Amino acid sequence: MGIIDSISRALGGLGSLSAGELEDQREALRLRYVSSGDVGEASKLYNDLHRYDAEMTRRANEAYARENPNPPEPRHREHGWYLENDD
């Protein structure tokens, strides 16, 4: 799996990074973005920050799905789904 990880990293994949590495690299990228004086570079860094955020969100959603395999049934209001409660 080492070859696949290195190819994935070369192509910009973030899935092979550990959670700590992902957070550390994102923070370093954020600091570069904040201190950037060039608009073009800042735009690229901004897009990269969103890639990191999307990966972190995906991991958080997967962890939540593993911890809660059977979500509770949706609760219905007394008089329907979207009706107000004041009679």
PDB file of N, CA, C and O in Angstrom, chain B, residues numbered from 101:
ATOM      1  N   MET B 101       0.812  -1.186   0.000  1.00  0.00           N
ATOM      2  CA  MET B 101       0.000   0.000   0.000  1.00  0.00           C
ATOM      3  C   MET B 101       0.859   1.254   0.000  1.00  0.00           C
ATOM      4  O   MET B 101       0.330   2.353  -0.167  1.00  0.00           O
ATOM      5  N   GLY B 102       2.143   1.125   0.179  1.00  0.00           N
ATOM      6  CA  GLY B 102       3.027   2.276   0.199  1.00  0.00           C
ATOM      7  C   GLY B 102       3.108   2.974  -1.145  1.00  0.00           C
ATOM      8  O   GLY B 102       3.168   4.201  -1.210  1.00  0.00           O
ATOM      9  N   ILE B 103       3.109   2.190  -2.221  1.00  0.00           N
ATOM     10  CA  ILE B 103       3.166   2.780  -3.558  1.00  0.00           C
ATOM     11  C   ILE B 103       1.882   3.541  -3.850  1.00  0.00           C
ATOM     12  O   ILE B 103       1.920   4.644  -4.395  1.00  0.00           O
ATOM     13  N   ILE B 104       0.755   2.959  -3.493  1.00  0.00           N
ATOM     14  CA  ILE B 104      -0.545   3.610  -3.730  1.00  0.00           C
ATOM     15  C   ILE B 104      -0.648   4.905  -2.931  1.00  0.00           C
ATOM     16  O   ILE B 104      -1.158   5.908  -3.430  1.00  0.00           O
ATOM     17  N   ASP B 105      -0.166   4.882  -1.698  1.00  0.00           N
ATOM     18  CA  ASP B 105      -0.188   6.093  -0.867  1.00  0.00           C
ATOM     19  C   ASP B 105       0.660   7.199  -1.480  1.00  0.00           C
ATOM     20  O   ASP B 105       0.243   8.357  -1.516  1.00  0.00           O
ATOM     21  N   SER B 106       1.858   6.845  -1.966  1.00  0.00           N
ATOM     22  CA  SER B 106       2.721   7.876  -2.538  1.00  0.00           C
ATOM     23  C   SER B 106       2.147   8.417  -3.842  1.00  0.00           C
ATOM     24  O   SER B 106       2.288   9.608  -4.119  1.00  0.00           O
ATOM     25  N   ILE B 107       1.508   7.584  -4.643  1.00  0.00           N
ATOM     26  CA  ILE B 107       0.855   8.061  -5.868  1.00  0.00           C
ATOM     27  C   ILE B 107      -0.321   8.963  -5.516  1.00  0.00           C
ATOM     28  O   ILE B 107      -0.521  10.005  -6.140  1.00  0.00           O
ATOM     29  N   SER B 108      -1.089   8.563  -4.524  1.00  0.00           N
ATOM     30  CA  SER B 108      -2.237   9.367  -4.092  1.00  0.00           C
ATOM     31  C   SER B 108      -1.793  10.727  -3.576  1.00  0.00           C
ATOM     32  O   SER B 108      -2.417  11.741  -3.891  1.00  0.00           O
ATOM     33  N   ARG B 109      -0.730  10.762  -2.791  1.00  0.00           N
ATOM     34  CA  ARG B 109      -0.219  12.045  -2.292  1.00  0.00           C
ATOM     35  C   ARG B 109       0.306  12.918  -3.427  1.00  0.00           C
ATOM     36  O   ARG B 109       0.132  14.137  -3.415  1.00  0.00           O
ATOM     37  N   ALA B 110       0.954  12.281  -4.414  1.00  0.00           N
ATOM     38  CA  ALA B 110       1.491  13.038  -5.546  1.00  0.00           C
ATOM     39  C   ALA B 110       0.367  13.668  -6.361  1.00  0.00           C
ATOM     40  O   ALA B 110       0.533  14.755  -6.914  1.00  0.00           O
ATOM     41  N   LEU B 111      -0.763  12.997  -6.434  1.00  0.00           N
ATOM     42  CA  LEU B 111      -1.904  13.514  -7.179  1.00  0.00           C
ATOM     43  C   LEU B 111      -2.800  14.410  -6.332  1.00  0.00           C
ATOM     44  O   LEU B 111      -3.824  14.890  -6.819  1.00  0.00           O
ATOM     45  N   GLY B 112      -2.440  14.639  -5.097  1.00  0.00           N
ATOM     46  CA  GLY B 112      -3.198  15.549  -4.248  1.00  0.00           C
ATOM     47  C   GLY B 112      -4.208  14.862  -3.353  1.00  0.00           C
ATOM     48  O   GLY B 112      -5.062  15.537  -2.777  1.00  0.00           O
ATOM     49  N   GLY B 113      -4.147  13.554  -3.212  1.00  0.00           N
ATOM     50  CA  GLY B 113      -5.074  12.836  -2.346  1.00  0.00           C
ATOM     51  C   GLY B 113      -4.719  13.004  -0.891  1.00  0.00           C
ATOM     52  O   GLY B 113      -3.546  12.951  -0.520  1.00  0.00           O
ATOM     53  N   LEU B 114      -5.720  13.206  -0.071  1.00  0.00           N
ATOM     54  CA  LEU B 114      -5.492  13.418   1.358  1.00  0.00           C
ATOM     55  C   LEU B 114      -5.918  12.216   2.189  1.00  0.00           C
ATOM     56  O   LEU B 114      -5.720  12.212   3.404  1.00  0.00           O
ATOM     57  N   GLY B 115      -6.490  11.209   1.570  1.00  0.00           N
ATOM     58  CA  GLY B 115      -7.022  10.068   2.293  1.00  0.00           C
ATOM     59  C   GLY B 115      -5.987   9.238   3.019  1.00  0.00           C
ATOM     60  O   GLY B 115      -6.314   8.559   3.993  1.00  0.00           O
ATOM     61  N   SER B 116      -4.755   9.278   2.571  1.00  0.00           N
ATOM     62  CA  SER B 116      -3.730   8.437   3.186  1.00  0.00           C
ATOM     63  C   SER B 116      -3.079   9.084   4.410  1.00  0.00           C
ATOM     64  O   SER B 116      -2.299   8.434   5.107  1.00  0.00           O
ATOM     65  N   LEU B 117      -3.387  10.347   4.679  1.00  0.00           N
ATOM     66  CA  LEU B 117      -2.805  11.032   5.834  1.00  0.00           C
ATOM     67  C   LEU B 117      -3.543  10.639   7.114  1.00  0.00           C
ATOM     68  O   LEU B 117      -4.750  10.398   7.096  1.00  0.00           O
ATOM     69  N   SER B 118      -2.812  10.578   8.209  1.00  0.00           N
ATOM     70  CA  SER B 118      -3.463  10.342   9.493  1.00  0.00           C
ATOM     71  C   SER B 118      -4.174  11.623   9.918  1.00  0.00           C
ATOM     72  O   SER B 118      -3.958  12.682   9.329  1.00  0.00           O
ATOM     73  N   ALA B 119      -5.011  11.526  10.927  1.00  0.00           N
ATOM     74  CA  ALA B 119      -5.776  12.689  11.386  1.00  0.00           C
ATOM     75  C   ALA B 119      -4.840  13.792  11.882  1.00  0.00           C
ATOM     76  O   ALA B 119      -5.070  14.969  11.603  1.00  0.00           O
ATOM     77  N   GLY B 120      -3.805  13.428  12.600  1.00  0.00           N
ATOM     78  CA  GLY B 120      -2.848  14.411  13.103  1.00  0.00           C
ATOM     79  C   GLY B 120      -2.080  15.095  11.987  1.00  0.00           C
ATOM     80  O   GLY B 120      -1.903  16.313  11.995  1.00  0.00           O
ATOM     81  N   GLU B 121      -1.621  14.291  11.014  1.00  0.00           N
ATOM     82  CA  GLU B 121      -0.915  14.868   9.871  1.00  0.00           C
ATOM     83  C   GLU B 121      -1.819  15.804   9.079  1.00  0.00           C
ATOM     84  O   GLU B 121      -1.387  16.865   8.629  1.00  0.00           O
ATOM     85  N   LEU B 122      -3.074  15.405   8.913  1.00  0.00           N
ATOM     86  CA  LEU B 122      -4.031  16.224   8.168  1.00  0.00           C
ATOM     87  C   LEU B 122      -4.242  17.569   8.859  1.00  0.00           C
ATOM     88  O   LEU B 122      -4.246  18.613   8.206  1.00  0.00           O
ATOM     89  N   GLU B 123      -4.416  17.542  10.174  1.00  0.00           N
ATOM     90  CA  GLU B 123      -4.612  18.786  10.927  1.00  0.00           C
ATOM     91  C   GLU B 123      -3.363  19.670  10.883  1.00  0.00           C
ATOM     92  O   GLU B 123      -3.463  20.887  10.733  1.00  0.00           O
ATOM     93  N   ASP B 124      -2.188  19.048  11.016  1.00  0.00           N
ATOM     94  CA  ASP B 124      -0.938  19.813  10.993  1.00  0.00           C
ATOM     95  C   ASP B 124      -0.708  20.479   9.630  1.00  0.00           C
ATOM     96  O   ASP B 124      -0.341  21.652   9.550  1.00  0.00           O
ATOM     97  N   GLN B 125      -0.931  19.712   8.572  1.00  0.00           N
ATOM     98  CA  GLN B 125      -0.738  20.276   7.235  1.00  0.00           C
ATOM     99  C   GLN B 125      -1.769  21.360   6.937  1.00  0.00           C
ATOM    100  O   GLN B 125      -1.453  22.357   6.289  1.00  0.00           O
ATOM    101  N   ARG B 126      -2.998  21.169   7.407  1.00  0.00           N
ATOM    102  CA  ARG B 126      -4.027  22.183   7.184  1.00  0.00           C
ATOM    103  C   ARG B 126      -3.676  23.470   7.915  1.00  0.00           C
ATOM    104  O   ARG B 126      -3.858  24.562   7.375  1.00  0.00           O
ATOM    105  N   GLU B 127      -3.177  23.349   9.135  1.00  0.00           N
ATOM    106  CA  GLU B 127      -2.801  24.542   9.906  1.00  0.00           C
ATOM    107  C   GLU B 127      -1.637  25.277   9.234  1.00  0.00           C
ATOM    108  O   GLU B 127      -1.636  26.507   9.175  1.00  0.00           O
ATOM    109  N   ALA B 128      -0.657  24.540   8.731  1.00  0.00           N
ATOM    110  CA  ALA B 128       0.457  25.171   8.017  1.00  0.00           C
ATOM    111  C   ALA B 128      -0.050  25.874   6.758  1.00  0.00           C
ATOM    112  O   ALA B 128       0.409  26.966   6.426  1.00  0.00           O
ATOM    113  N   LEU B 129      -0.987  25.253   6.068  1.00  0.00           N
ATOM    114  CA  LEU B 129      -1.576  25.851   4.871  1.00  0.00           C
ATOM    115  C   LEU B 129      -2.379  27.101   5.222  1.00  0.00           C
ATOM    116  O   LEU B 129      -2.335  28.095   4.498  1.00  0.00           O
ATOM    117  N   ARG B 130      -3.108  27.047   6.331  1.00  0.00           N
ATOM    118  CA  ARG B 130      -3.896  28.199   6.779  1.00  0.00           C
ATOM    119  C   ARG B 130      -2.984  29.384   7.112  1.00  0.00           C
ATOM    120  O   ARG B 130      -3.293  30.527   6.774  1.00  0.00           O
ATOM    121  N   LEU B 131      -1.867  29.105   7.773  1.00  0.00           N
ATOM    122  CA  LEU B 131      -0.932  30.174   8.112  1.00  0.00           C
ATOM    123  C   LEU B 131      -0.315  30.790   6.860  1.00  0.00           C
ATOM    124  O   LEU B 131      -0.118  32.003   6.797  1.00  0.00           O
ATOM    125  N   ARG B 132      -0.007  29.953   5.858  1.00  0.00           N
ATOM    126  CA  ARG B 132       0.490  30.487   4.586  1.00  0.00           C
ATOM    127  C   ARG B 132      -0.570  31.339   3.908  1.00  0.00           C
ATOM    128  O   ARG B 132      -0.256  32.380   3.331  1.00  0.00           O
ATOM    129  N   TYR B 133      -1.833  30.901   3.975  1.00  0.00           N
ATOM    130  CA  TYR B 133      -2.936  31.652   3.370  1.00  0.00           C
ATOM    131  C   TYR B 133      -3.097  33.019   4.033  1.00  0.00           C
ATOM    132  O   TYR B 133      -3.262  34.029   3.349  1.00  0.00           O
ATOM    133  N   VAL B 134      -3.048  33.047   5.361  1.00  0.00           N
ATOM    134  CA  VAL B 134      -3.229  34.294   6.107  1.00  0.00           C
ATOM    135  C   VAL B 134      -2.105  35.285   5.804  1.00  0.00           C
ATOM    136  O   VAL B 134      -2.348  36.487   5.698  1.00  0.00           O
ATOM    137  N   SER B 135      -0.886  34.788   5.668  1.00  0.00           N
ATOM    138  CA  SER B 135       0.254  35.682   5.453  1.00  0.00           C
ATOM    139  C   SER B 135       0.528  35.962   3.975  1.00  0.00           C
ATOM    140  O   SER B 135       1.456  36.705   3.656  1.00  0.00           O
ATOM    141  N   SER B 136      -0.253  35.387   3.079  1.00  0.00           N
ATOM    142  CA  SER B 136      -0.018  35.560   1.648  1.00  0.00           C
ATOM    143  C   SER B 136      -0.355  36.985   1.218  1.00  0.00           C
ATOM    144  O   SER B 136      -1.372  37.547   1.624  1.00  0.00           O
ATOM    145  N   GLY B 137       0.519  37.559   0.387  1.00  0.00           N
ATOM    146  CA  GLY B 137       0.288  38.899  -0.137  1.00  0.00           C
ATOM    147  C   GLY B 137      -0.186  38.878  -1.575  1.00  0.00           C
ATOM    148  O   GLY B 137      -0.705  39.874  -2.077  1.00  0.00           O
ATOM    149  N   ASP B 138      -0.009  37.746  -2.243  1.00  0.00           N
ATOM    150  CA  ASP B 138      -0.386  37.601  -3.642  1.00  0.00           C
ATOM    151  C   ASP B 138      -1.801  37.047  -3.741  1.00  0.00           C
ATOM    152  O   ASP B 138      -2.122  36.043  -3.106  1.00  0.00           O
ATOM    153  N   VAL B 139      -2.650  37.698  -4.534  1.00  0.00           N
ATOM    154  CA  VAL B 139      -4.052  37.281  -4.658  1.00  0.00           C
ATOM    155  C   VAL B 139      -4.162  35.917  -5.332  1.00  0.00           C
ATOM    156  O   VAL B 139      -4.992  35.099  -4.935  1.00  0.00           O
ATOM    157  N   GLY B 140      -3.341  35.664  -6.341  1.00  0.00           N
ATOM    158  CA  GLY B 140      -3.378  34.376  -7.035  1.00  0.00           C
ATOM    159  C   GLY B 140      -2.996  33.223  -6.124  1.00  0.00           C
ATOM    160  O   GLY B 140      -3.640  32.174  -6.116  1.00  0.00           O
ATOM    161  N   GLU B 141      -1.933  33.439  -5.355  1.00  0.00           N
ATOM    162  CA  GLU B 141      -1.502  32.397  -4.419  1.00  0.00           C
ATOM    163  C   GLU B 141      -2.552  32.201  -3.328  1.00  0.00           C
ATOM    164  O   GLU B 141      -2.839  31.067  -2.943  1.00  0.00           O
ATOM    165  N   ALA B 142      -3.124  33.290  -2.830  1.00  0.00           N
ATOM    166  CA  ALA B 142      -4.146  33.191  -1.790  1.00  0.00           C
ATOM    167  C   ALA B 142      -5.367  32.429  -2.296  1.00  0.00           C
ATOM    168  O   ALA B 142      -5.974  31.659  -1.551  1.00  0.00           O
ATOM    169  N   SER B 143      -5.723  32.641  -3.548  1.00  0.00           N
ATOM    170  CA  SER B 143      -6.860  31.931  -4.127  1.00  0.00           C
ATOM    171  C   SER B 143      -6.590  30.432  -4.199  1.00  0.00           C
ATOM    172  O   SER B 143      -7.464  29.623  -3.888  1.00  0.00           O
ATOM    173  N   LYS B 144      -5.375  30.063  -4.611  1.00  0.00           N
ATOM    174  CA  LYS B 144      -5.009  28.641  -4.664  1.00  0.00           C
ATOM    175  C   LYS B 144      -5.008  28.030  -3.269  1.00  0.00           C
ATOM    176  O   LYS B 144      -5.517  26.928  -3.067  1.00  0.00           O
ATOM    177  N   LEU B 145      -4.435  28.749  -2.308  1.00  0.00           N
ATOM    178  CA  LEU B 145      -4.397  28.241  -0.933  1.00  0.00           C
ATOM    179  C   LEU B 145      -5.798  28.113  -0.354  1.00  0.00           C
ATOM    180  O   LEU B 145      -6.079  27.180   0.399  1.00  0.00           O
ATOM    181  N   TYR B 146      -6.677  29.047  -0.702  1.00  0.00           N
ATOM    182  CA  TYR B 146      -8.069  28.998  -0.236  1.00  0.00           C
ATOM    183  C   TYR B 146      -8.750  27.730  -0.751  1.00  0.00           C
ATOM    184  O   TYR B 146      -9.462  27.058  -0.005  1.00  0.00           O
ATOM    185  N   ASN B 147      -8.530  27.402  -2.027  1.00  0.00           N
ATOM    186  CA  ASN B 147      -9.109  26.184  -2.592  1.00  0.00           C
ATOM    187  C   ASN B 147      -8.519  24.938  -1.927  1.00  0.00           C
ATOM    188  O   ASN B 147      -9.233  23.963  -1.689  1.00  0.00           O
ATOM    189  N   ASP B 148      -7.228  24.969  -1.631  1.00  0.00           N
ATOM    190  CA  ASP B 148      -6.603  23.839  -0.940  1.00  0.00           C
ATOM    191  C   ASP B 148      -7.166  23.678   0.469  1.00  0.00           C
ATOM    192  O   ASP B 148      -7.358  22.555   0.935  1.00  0.00           O
ATOM    193  N   LEU B 149      -7.431  24.789   1.146  1.00  0.00           N
ATOM    194  CA  LEU B 149      -8.045  24.710   2.479  1.00  0.00           C
ATOM    195  C   LEU B 149      -9.396  24.014   2.415  1.00  0.00           C
ATOM    196  O   LEU B 149      -9.741  23.239   3.307  1.00  0.00           O
ATOM    197  N   HIS B 150     -10.157  24.285   1.370  1.00  0.00           N
ATOM    198  CA  HIS B 150     -11.459  23.628   1.226  1.00  0.00           C
ATOM    199  C   HIS B 150     -11.310  22.131   0.963  1.00  0.00           C
ATOM    200  O   HIS B 150     -12.153  21.345   1.397  1.00  0.00           O
ATOM    201  N   ARG B 151     -10.247  21.723   0.258  1.00  0.00           N
ATOM    202  CA  ARG B 151      -9.996  20.297   0.069  1.00  0.00           C
ATOM    203  C   ARG B 151      -9.727  19.616   1.406  1.00  0.00           C
ATOM    204  O   ARG B 151     -10.233  18.525   1.667  1.00  0.00           O
ATOM    205  N   TYR B 152      -8.927  20.264   2.251  1.00  0.00           N
ATOM    206  CA  TYR B 152      -8.633  19.706   3.569  1.00  0.00           C
ATOM    207  C   TYR B 152      -9.905  19.652   4.416  1.00  0.00           C
ATOM    208  O   TYR B 152     -10.156  18.662   5.103  1.00  0.00           O
ATOM    209  N   ASP B 153     -10.701  20.711   4.365  1.00  0.00           N
ATOM    210  CA  ASP B 153     -11.952  20.737   5.129  1.00  0.00           C
ATOM    211  C   ASP B 153     -12.905  19.640   4.675  1.00  0.00           C
ATOM    212  O   ASP B 153     -13.558  18.999   5.499  1.00  0.00           O
ATOM    213  N   ALA B 154     -12.986  19.421   3.355  1.00  0.00           N
ATOM    214  CA  ALA B 154     -13.869  18.375   2.830  1.00  0.00           C
ATOM    215  C   ALA B 154     -13.412  16.995   3.305  1.00  0.00           C
ATOM    216  O   ALA B 154     -14.240  16.153   3.652  1.00  0.00           O
ATOM    217  N   GLU B 155     -12.103  16.761   3.323  1.00  0.00           N
ATOM    218  CA  GLU B 155     -11.589  15.471   3.791  1.00  0.00           C
ATOM    219  C   GLU B 155     -11.863  15.285   5.278  1.00  0.00           C
ATOM    220  O   GLU B 155     -12.247  14.196   5.705  1.00  0.00           O
ATOM    221  N   MET B 156     -11.668  16.336   6.069  1.00  0.00           N
ATOM    222  CA  MET B 156     -11.919  16.236   7.508  1.00  0.00           C
ATOM    223  C   MET B 156     -13.408  16.005   7.775  1.00  0.00           C
ATOM    224  O   MET B 156     -13.760  15.244   8.676  1.00  0.00           O
ATOM    225  N   THR B 157     -14.276  16.647   7.010  1.00  0.00           N
ATOM    226  CA  THR B 157     -15.718  16.454   7.161  1.00  0.00           C
ATOM    227  C   THR B 157     -16.107  15.036   6.768  1.00  0.00           C
ATOM    228  O   THR B 157     -16.926  14.409   7.440  1.00  0.00           O
ATOM    229  N   ARG B 158     -15.528  14.527   5.686  1.00  0.00           N
ATOM    230  CA  ARG B 158     -15.826  13.159   5.253  1.00  0.00           C
ATOM    231  C   ARG B 158     -15.443  12.150   6.335  1.00  0.00           C
ATOM    232  O   ARG B 158     -16.192  11.215   6.619  1.00  0.00           O
ATOM    233  N   ARG B 159     -14.269  12.352   6.935  1.00  0.00           N
ATOM    234  CA  ARG B 159     -13.828  11.442   8.001  1.00  0.00           C
ATOM    235  C   ARG B 159     -14.738  11.532   9.225  1.00  0.00           C
ATOM    236  O   ARG B 159     -15.061  10.515   9.839  1.00  0.00           O
ATOM    237  N   ALA B 160     -15.148  12.741   9.575  1.00  0.00           N
ATOM    238  CA  ALA B 160     -16.035  12.906  10.730  1.00  0.00           C
ATOM    239  C   ALA B 160     -17.383  12.239  10.472  1.00  0.00           C
ATOM    240  O   ALA B 160     -17.947  11.613  11.370  1.00  0.00           O
ATOM    241  N   ASN B 161     -17.901  12.368   9.254  1.00  0.00           N
ATOM    242  CA  ASN B 161     -19.173  11.735   8.919  1.00  0.00           C
ATOM    243  C   ASN B 161     -19.067  10.218   8.932  1.00  0.00           C
ATOM    244  O   ASN B 161     -19.988   9.538   9.385  1.00  0.00           O
ATOM    245  N   GLU B 162     -17.956   9.679   8.442  1.00  0.00           N
ATOM    246  CA  GLU B 162     -17.755   8.232   8.480  1.00  0.00           C
ATOM    247  C   GLU B 162     -17.660   7.726   9.913  1.00  0.00           C
ATOM    248  O   GLU B 162     -18.212   6.677  10.241  1.00  0.00           O
ATOM    249  N   ALA B 163     -16.959   8.470  10.767  1.00  0.00           N
ATOM    250  CA  ALA B 163     -16.841   8.067  12.174  1.00  0.00           C
ATOM    251  C   ALA B 163     -18.204   8.100  12.854  1.00  0.00           C
ATOM    252  O   ALA B 163     -18.518   7.212  13.646  1.00  0.00           O
ATOM    253  N   TYR B 164     -19.009   9.103  12.558  1.00  0.00           N
ATOM    254  CA  TYR B 164     -20.345   9.190  13.153  1.00  0.00           C
ATOM    255  C   TYR B 164     -21.213   8.029  12.666  1.00  0.00           C
ATOM    256  O   TYR B 164     -21.966   7.450  13.449  1.00  0.00           O
ATOM    257  N   ALA B 165     -21.113   7.688  11.383  1.00  0.00           N
ATOM    258  CA  ALA B 165     -21.903   6.579  10.845  1.00  0.00           C
ATOM    259  C   ALA B 165     -21.491   5.249  11.480  1.00  0.00           C
ATOM    260  O   ALA B 165     -22.338   4.384  11.704  1.00  0.00           O
ATOM    261  N   ARG B 166     -20.194   5.080  11.772  1.00  0.00           N
ATOM    262  CA  ARG B 166     -19.749   3.854  12.448  1.00  0.00           C
ATOM    263  C   ARG B 166     -20.262   3.791  13.875  1.00  0.00           C
ATOM    264  O   ARG B 166     -20.630   2.718  14.352  1.00  0.00           O
ATOM    265  N   GLU B 167     -20.291   4.931  14.567  1.00  0.00           N
ATOM    266  CA  GLU B 167     -20.709   4.948  15.967  1.00  0.00           C
ATOM    267  C   GLU B 167     -22.222   4.847  16.117  1.00  0.00           C
ATOM    268  O   GLU B 167     -22.707   4.375  17.145  1.00  0.00           O
ATOM    269  N   ASN B 168     -22.968   5.279  15.120  1.00  0.00           N
ATOM    270  CA  ASN B 168     -24.430   5.270  15.176  1.00  0.00           C
ATOM    271  C   ASN B 168     -24.984   4.535  13.962  1.00  0.00           C
ATOM    272  O   ASN B 168     -25.476   5.168  13.027  1.00  0.00           O
ATOM    273  N   PRO B 169     -24.909   3.197  13.965  1.00  0.00           N
ATOM    274  CA  PRO B 169     -25.328   2.458  12.774  1.00  0.00           C
ATOM    275  C   PRO B 169     -26.840   2.494  12.539  1.00  0.00           C
ATOM    276  O   PRO B 169     -27.275   2.409  11.391  1.00  0.00           O
ATOM    277  N   ASN B 170     -27.630   2.615  13.568  1.00  0.00           N
ATOM    278  CA  ASN B 170     -29.083   2.638  13.426  1.00  0.00           C
ATOM    279  C   ASN B 170     -29.618   3.963  13.945  1.00  0.00           C
ATOM    280  O   ASN B 170     -29.898   4.097  15.136  1.00  0.00           O
ATOM    281  N   PRO B 171     -29.760   4.945  13.057  1.00  0.00           N
ATOM    282  CA  PRO B 171     -30.247   6.247  13.526  1.00  0.00           C
ATOM    283  C   PRO B 171     -31.695   6.143  13.991  1.00  0.00           C
ATOM    284  O   PRO B 171     -32.436   5.282  13.517  1.00  0.00           O
ATOM    285  N   PRO B 172     -32.102   7.008  14.910  1.00  0.00           N
ATOM    286  CA  PRO B 172     -33.481   6.944  15.400  1.00  0.00           C
ATOM    287  C   PRO B 172     -34.467   7.335  14.298  1.00  0.00           C
ATOM    288  O   PRO B 172     -34.119   8.037  13.349  1.00  0.00           O
ATOM    289  N   GLU B 173     -35.691   6.865  14.448  1.00  0.00           N
ATOM    290  CA  GLU B 173     -36.751   7.208  13.501  1.00  0.00           C
ATOM    291  C   GLU B 173     -37.052   8.694  13.612  1.00  0.00           C
ATOM    292  O   GLU B 173     -36.962   9.261  14.701  1.00  0.00           O
ATOM    293  N   PRO B 174     -37.411   9.341  12.495  1.00  0.00           N
ATOM    294  CA  PRO B 174     -37.759  10.763  12.584  1.00  0.00           C
ATOM    295  C   PRO B 174     -39.019  10.964  13.416  1.00  0.00           C
ATOM    296  O   PRO B 174     -39.958  10.170  13.354  1.00  0.00           O
ATOM    297  N   ARG B 175     -39.019  12.022  14.180  1.00  0.00           N
ATOM    298  CA  ARG B 175     -40.171  12.317  15.031  1.00  0.00           C
ATOM    299  C   ARG B 175     -41.161  13.150  14.252  1.00  0.00           C
ATOM    300  O   ARG B 175     -40.784  14.084  13.545  1.00  0.00           O
ATOM    301  N   HIS B 176     -42.437  12.806  14.385  1.00  0.00           N
ATOM    302  CA  HIS B 176     -43.495  13.529  13.694  1.00  0.00           C
ATOM    303  C   HIS B 176     -44.209  14.451  14.675  1.00  0.00           C
ATOM    304  O   HIS B 176     -44.356  14.135  15.856  1.00  0.00           O
ATOM    305  N   ARG B 177     -44.640  15.570  14.173  1.00  0.00           N
ATOM    306  CA  ARG B 177     -45.430  16.476  14.992  1.00  0.00           C
ATOM    307  C   ARG B 177     -46.823  15.869  15.171  1.00  0.00           C
ATOM    308  O   ARG B 177     -47.196  14.936  14.460  1.00  0.00           O
ATOM    309  N   GLU B 178     -47.567  16.389  16.102  1.00  0.00           N
ATOM    310  CA  GLU B 178     -48.901  15.861  16.386  1.00  0.00           C
ATOM    311  C   GLU B 178     -49.828  16.011  15.176  1.00  0.00           C
ATOM    312  O   GLU B 178     -50.629  15.120  14.895  1.00  0.00           O
ATOM    313  N   HIS B 179     -49.722  17.128  14.466  1.00  0.00           N
ATOM    314  CA  HIS B 179     -50.639  17.398  13.359  1.00  0.00           C
ATOM    315  C   HIS B 179     -49.962  17.317  11.999  1.00  0.00           C
ATOM    316  O   HIS B 179     -50.523  17.809  11.020  1.00  0.00           O
ATOM    317  N   GLY B 180     -48.808  16.731  11.899  1.00  0.00           N
ATOM    318  CA  GLY B 180     -48.124  16.609  10.623  1.00  0.00           C
ATOM    319  C   GLY B 180     -46.673  17.025  10.724  1.00  0.00           C
ATOM    320  O   GLY B 180     -46.199  17.394  11.799  1.00  0.00           O
ATOM    321  N   TRP B 181     -45.974  16.966   9.622  1.00  0.00           N
ATOM    322  CA  TRP B 181     -44.552  17.226   9.600  1.00  0.00           C
ATOM    323  C   TRP B 181     -44.201  18.675   9.861  1.00  0.00           C
ATOM    324  O   TRP B 181     -43.369  18.965  10.721  1.00  0.00           O
ATOM    325  N   TYR B 182     -44.819  19.586   9.136  1.00  0.00           N
ATOM    326  CA  TYR B 182     -44.352  20.966   9.164  1.00  0.00           C
ATOM    327  C   TYR B 182     -45.379  21.919   9.721  1.00  0.00           C
ATOM    328  O   TYR B 182     -45.264  23.129   9.522  1.00  0.00           O
ATOM    329  N   LEU B 183     -46.372  21.415  10.407  1.00  0.00           N
ATOM    330  CA  LEU B 183     -47.384  22.293  10.972  1.00  0.00           C
ATOM    331  C   LEU B 183     -46.927  22.821  12.327  1.00  0.00           C
ATOM    332  O   LEU B 183     -46.206  22.142  13.059  1.00  0.00           O
ATOM    333  N   GLU B 184     -47.341  24.004  12.642  1.00  0.00           N
ATOM    334  CA  GLU B 184     -46.955  24.585  13.923  1.00  0.00           C
ATOM    335  C   GLU B 184     -47.709  23.911  15.052  1.00  0.00           C
ATOM    336  O   GLU B 184     -48.736  23.272  14.826  1.00  0.00           O
ATOM    337  N   ASN B 185     -47.207  24.050  16.250  1.00  0.00           N
ATOM    338  CA  ASN B 185     -47.765  23.366  17.406  1.00  0.00           C
ATOM    339  C   ASN B 185     -48.874  24.169  18.089  1.00  0.00           C
ATOM    340  O   ASN B 185     -49.578  23.624  18.939  1.00  0.00           O
ATOM    341  N   ASP B 186     -49.048  25.436  17.747  1.00  0.00           N
ATOM    342  CA  ASP B 186     -50.070  26.247  18.429  1.00  0.00           C
ATOM    343  C   ASP B 186     -51.432  26.008  17.778  1.00  0.00           C
ATOM    344  O   ASP B 186     -51.634  26.291  16.597  1.00  0.00           O
ATOM    345  N   ASP B 187     -52.344  25.487  18.567  1.00  0.00           N
ATOM    346  CA  ASP B 187     -53.702  25.163  18.064  1.00  0.00           C
ATOM    347  C   ASP B 187     -54.658  26.276  18.377  1.00  0.00           C
ATOM    348  O   ASP B 187     -55.838  26.189  18.038  1.00  0.00           O
TER     349      ASP B 187
END
